[in-house]
Amino acid sequence: MRDATITTISTPNAPVAAGHYAQAIRHAGLVYISGQLPVAPDGSHHPEADFDEQARQAIRNLISVAECVGASVADLLKVTAYIVDVANWPRFNAVYAQMLGDARPARTVVPVPELHYGYLVEIDAVAACKN
């Protein structure tokens, strides 16, 4: 039987949650990673960065949260990406493929009109956790 404990997850390798939520929640062998904006782990904001760099930072943040529970990109089960302007989809796909390599979790890309702080991408995920 899997552990039914609900655990709040936090790592200094990703930005601190900026609202009433956790970076992630672990439950029953899964980790639910909250939306990661391309905020630097130290909390600094760079909304002027180009789309590719924003996508890389958001994915790095997501991976950092996953790694703090022993998960890797190979353990990602479902990823949802919110991107401003559907024209950015091919650029997102290229950065995502480069950073995830052979990992191919289920994925949804949702074009949106805007995101917080003027960012162009936000990513959340569910992953299998090992510890």
Secondary structure, DSSP 8 states (H G I E B T S, - for coil): ------EEE--TTS----SSS-SEEEETTEEEEEEE-S--TTS---TTS-HHHHHHHHHHHHHHHHHTTT--GGGEEEEEEEEESGGGHHHHHHHHHHHHTT---EEEEEEES--GGG-SEEEEEEEE---
